[in-house]
């Protein structure tokens, strides 16, 4: 058994270097320190009804102008890009700055039943909503004669 000496000042010693403390608290894998890029991919919910698919993309902090939505060769691409201007107020000094640049890109292969000309998108309270209507498939009725 190992005997460990208790040091009541150990927690206070950790806070002596405030820069390191802040770096440890805010250093998450979502951020790339080199270019301040948000590297996480937003979560997406997909729901299906008889007439449509609905996508919900969680992307808080953006505006509808930040998004770009394309469909090419039955591939839906949702991307966003936002650059934040680094404004410093007089007498203010940042110890660490992680705001700066946000981007992501998600792609989805669409089934043949999607009517790509009527896809609708809205952005509300940090969630991008897409409605992908299905093409009405007409069922052919054929009478088969018995020979």
JOVEN-V960790 format. One record per backbone hydrogen bond with DSSP energy under -1.0 kcal/mol. CO is the residue of the C=O (numbers start at 1). NH is the residue of the N-H. Records with the same first field share a line. If there is no record, write none. Layout:
# JOVEN-V960790
CO: NH / NH
This chain:
# JOVEN-V960790
7: 10
9: 13
10: 14
13: 16
16: 18
17: 21
18: 22
19: 23
20: 24
21: 25
22: 26
23: 27
26: 28
28: 31
30: 39
32: 36
36: 101
37: 32
43: 58
45: 56
47: 54
51: 134
52: 49
53: 132
54: 47
55: 130
56: 45
57: 128
63: 66
66: 81
68: 79
70: 77
72: 75
74: 110
75: 72
76: 108
77: 70
78: 106
79: 68
80: 104
82: 102
85: 87
89: 92
100: 84
101: 38
102: 82
104: 80
106: 78
108: 76
111: 114
113: 135
114: 116
115: 118
120: 131
122: 129
124: 127
126: 59
127: 124
128: 57
129: 122
130: 55
131: 120
132: 53
133: 115
